[in-house]
Amino acid sequence: MPENKKDKQLFTVARVFFLLIVIPFSLMAILIANGILKLGITAKERAINVLDQKSQEEIKIRAINTADEVANFLMERKKDLLIATIIPATEASYKQFVNENKKAIWVKQDNKIQQVLAPLYTEMSLIDRNGNEVIKIVNGGAAKSGFGNVSNPANTQYKSEDYFSKASKLNKGEVYIGHVTGWYVNKLDFDKGKRFQGIIRMATPIFGKEGFSGVISLALDFQHVSGFTDHIIPTQSGYVFRADAATGSYAYMVDNRGLVIAHPNDYHIEGLYPDGTPVPPLTDKTAEAMSKKGEEVLDLNLLGFMDPGLPAVAKDAAAGNTGIKTYKFAGQTKFVAFAPIKFYSNDYPKPGGFGWIGMGVNVEKFNEMATKASQDVEKEVKAWTTTIVLIIIISVILLFFISALLSRGIGRSIDAEVPAGSQEAVFDEEDEEDKENK
């Protein structure tokens, strides 16, 4: 075969091989790369919205679960009080009751954060029909003095409690559960390390053969209730020793009146002056003066002057609803997921029940997280696109050499199958026929 025809044949084989394999492969690779690029752009554009919706739903579910945990806890404490009416009315039995009812709390000891068991009740007392304390267990030990007539609120621990009069009017099996009560902690004391310590007073009447014979009272240590929110950062799955309000992302608790009862900043929690009168909450008229004194009790129903969204949340939650709203507080734009604490009694009626859990998140911080997520998506897309381009280039080069080798091999196979000179004879015969035809 003439060299020019042989080379032409090899070139044709290589070209056909290239067209059939290399070009389709390249087109497929380009389409894949383009698809990844478009997918990355779409993911980047939607990252903030998708992350925002997903995270808000997760936080709302966490608020619901926390609210349910608080409700179940309070229901158990109600059962404790009813059990207390059937145990022997002796100092030893009451002391045993208090010391056996404990729950773990987080504490910081020797610069280490750990859990320890702490009594649920700081006080248990038996009161006769006239209001006189007969048996009294305080901080796990039997009191030998300090007994008083608690029918007069001024003689109670916080100088203003009316639990005896309210409990004495109840029927058998009914329970009085008061609001959170404790001495107020102002901002100055809080900054020095002081923390709010309060109770929820629980009381129920007892009856004898002659009818009403007295009241049994329990003082639930409120740190066991506030512990449900104090250790939560809504955007984190784990728990912390104490959330930092400065970050704008924390959980808090509000009672059925709209007053904050658990918050990272304890000076926002309702409390009492030393004479037993409540520290008034902030209003549009008193906010400046009260803040200067370091007294910043929050009643969300009265905070419309800060943002209309605050009383709107309180109103919706008081109606027993679960949801998500946005508002501004302390210079931060926040959204809050809220859920009602479905514990009901005469003092905490439906639909609001005991109150509600709020889980607030600083929107600016939240958007930073979303932006970071979108940047991570963009980096992944660039990495994959670069990898695809390199694969295309390397594959084309390899396939080009393979096609050249295969075409050369095919050419040699043809030479081996066709005898030398047969092609020239065929062409000569064709030329003779052409001459005769002419």
Secondary structure in CASP SS format (residue, H / E / C, confidence):
PFRMAT SS
TARGET T0000
AUTHOR 0000-0000-0000
METHOD secondary structure of the structure
MODEL  1
M C 1.00
P C 1.00
E H 1.00
N H 1.00
K H 1.00
K H 1.00
D H 1.00
K H 1.00
Q H 1.00
L H 1.00
F H 1.00
T H 1.00
V H 1.00
A H 1.00
R H 1.00
V H 1.00
F H 1.00
F H 1.00
L H 1.00
L H 1.00
I H 1.00
V H 1.00
I H 1.00
P H 1.00
F H 1.00
S H 1.00
L H 1.00
M H 1.00
A H 1.00
I H 1.00
L H 1.00
I H 1.00
A H 1.00
N H 1.00
G H 1.00
I H 1.00
L H 1.00
K H 1.00
L H 1.00
G H 1.00
I H 1.00
T H 1.00
A H 1.00
K H 1.00
E H 1.00
R H 1.00
A H 1.00
I H 1.00
N H 1.00
V H 1.00
L H 1.00
D H 1.00
Q H 1.00
K H 1.00
S H 1.00
Q H 1.00
E H 1.00
E H 1.00
I H 1.00
K H 1.00
I H 1.00
R H 1.00
A H 1.00
I H 1.00
N H 1.00
T H 1.00
A H 1.00
D H 1.00
E H 1.00
V H 1.00
A H 1.00
N H 1.00
F H 1.00
L H 1.00
M H 1.00
E H 1.00
R H 1.00
K H 1.00
K H 1.00
D H 1.00
L H 1.00
L H 1.00
I H 1.00
A H 1.00
T C 1.00
I C 1.00
I C 1.00
P C 1.00
A C 1.00
T C 1.00
E H 1.00
A H 1.00
S H 1.00
Y H 1.00
K H 1.00
Q H 1.00
F H 1.00
V H 1.00
N H 1.00
E H 1.00
N C 1.00
K E 1.00
K E 1.00
A E 1.00
I E 1.00
W E 1.00
V E 1.00
K E 1.00
Q E 1.00
D C 1.00
N C 1.00
K E 1.00
I E 1.00
Q E 1.00
Q E 1.00
V E 1.00
L E 1.00
A E 1.00
P E 1.00
L C 1.00
Y E 1.00
T E 1.00
E E 1.00
M E 1.00
S E 1.00
L E 1.00
I E 1.00
D E 1.00
R C 1.00
N C 1.00
G C 1.00
N E 1.00
E E 1.00
V E 1.00
I E 1.00
K E 1.00
I E 1.00
V E 1.00
N C 1.00
G C 1.00
G E 1.00
A E 1.00
A C 1.00
K C 1.00
S C 1.00
G C 1.00
F C 1.00
G C 1.00
N E 1.00
V C 1.00
S C 1.00
N C 1.00
P H 1.00
A H 1.00
N H 1.00
T C 1.00
Q C 1.00
Y C 1.00
K C 1.00
S C 1.00
E C 1.00
D C 1.00
Y H 1.00
F H 1.00
S H 1.00
K H 1.00
A H 1.00
S C 1.00
K C 1.00
L C 1.00
N C 1.00
K C 1.00
G C 1.00
E C 1.00
V C 1.00
Y E 1.00
I E 1.00
G E 1.00
H E 1.00
V E 1.00
T E 1.00
G E 1.00
W E 1.00
Y C 1.00
V C 1.00
N C 1.00
K H 1.00
L H 1.00
D H 1.00
F H 1.00
D H 1.00
K C 1.00
G C 1.00
K C 1.00
R C 1.00
F C 1.00
Q C 1.00
G E 1.00
I E 1.00
I E 1.00
R E 1.00
M E 1.00
A E 1.00
T E 1.00
P E 1.00
I E 1.00
F E 1.00
G E 1.00
K C 1.00
E C 1.00
G E 1.00
F E 1.00
S E 1.00
G E 1.00
V E 1.00
I E 1.00
S E 1.00
L E 1.00
A E 1.00
L E 1.00
D E 1.00
F C 1.00
Q H 1.00
H H 1.00
V H 1.00
S H 1.00
G H 1.00
F H 1.00
T H 1.00
D H 1.00
H C 1.00
I E 1.00
I C 1.00
P C 1.00
T C 1.00
Q C 1.00
S C 1.00
G C 1.00
Y E 1.00
V C 1.00
F C 1.00
R C 1.00
A C 1.00
D C 1.00
A H 1.00
A H 1.00
T H 1.00
G C 1.00
S C 1.00
Y E 1.00
A E 1.00
Y E 1.00
M E 1.00
V E 1.00
D E 1.00
N C 1.00
R C 1.00
G C 1.00
L E 1.00
V E 1.00
I E 1.00
A E 1.00
H C 1.00
P C 1.00
N C 1.00
D H 1.00
Y H 1.00
H H 1.00
I C 1.00
E C 1.00
G C 1.00
L E 1.00
Y C 1.00
P C 1.00
D C 1.00
G C 1.00
T C 1.00
P E 1.00
V C 1.00
P C 1.00
P E 1.00
L C 1.00
T C 1.00
D C 1.00
K C 1.00
T C 1.00
A H 1.00
E H 1.00
A H 1.00
M H 1.00
S H 1.00
K H 1.00
K H 1.00
G C 1.00
E C 1.00
E C 1.00
V E 1.00
L C 1.00
D E 1.00
L H 1.00
N H 1.00
L H 1.00
L C 1.00
G C 1.00
F C 1.00
M C 1.00
D C 1.00
P C 1.00
G H 1.00
L H 1.00
P H 1.00
A H 1.00
V H 1.00
A H 1.00
K H 1.00
D H 1.00
A H 1.00
A H 1.00
A C 1.00
G C 1.00
N C 1.00
T C 1.00
G E 1.00
I E 1.00
K E 1.00
T E 1.00
Y E 1.00
K E 1.00
F E 1.00
A C 1.00
G C 1.00
Q E 1.00
T E 1.00
K E 1.00
F E 1.00
V E 1.00
A E 1.00
F E 1.00
A E 1.00
P E 1.00
I E 1.00
K C 1.00
F C 1.00
Y C 1.00
S C 1.00
N C 1.00
D C 1.00
Y C 1.00
P C 1.00
K C 1.00
P C 1.00
G C 1.00
G C 1.00
F C 1.00
G E 1.00
W E 1.00
I E 1.00
G E 1.00
M E 1.00
G E 1.00
V E 1.00
N E 1.00
V H 1.00
E H 1.00
K H 1.00
F H 1.00
N H 1.00
E H 1.00
M H 1.00
A H 1.00
T H 1.00
K H 1.00
A H 1.00
S H 1.00
Q H 1.00
D H 1.00
V H 1.00
E H 1.00
K H 1.00
E H 1.00
V H 1.00
K H 1.00
A H 1.00
W H 1.00
T H 1.00
T H 1.00
T H 1.00
I H 1.00
V H 1.00
L H 1.00
I H 1.00
I H 1.00
I H 1.00
I H 1.00
S H 1.00
V H 1.00
I H 1.00
L H 1.00
L H 1.00
F H 1.00
F H 1.00
I H 1.00
S H 1.00
A H 1.00
L H 1.00
L H 1.00
S H 1.00
R H 1.00
G H 1.00
I H 1.00
G H 1.00
R H 1.00
S H 1.00
I H 1.00
D H 1.00
A H 1.00
E H 1.00
V C 1.00
P C 1.00
A C 1.00
G C 1.00
S H 1.00
Q H 1.00
E H 1.00
A H 1.00
V H 1.00
F H 1.00
D H 1.00
E H 1.00
E H 1.00
D H 1.00
E H 1.00
E H 1.00
D H 1.00
K H 1.00
E H 1.00
N H 1.00
K C 1.00
END
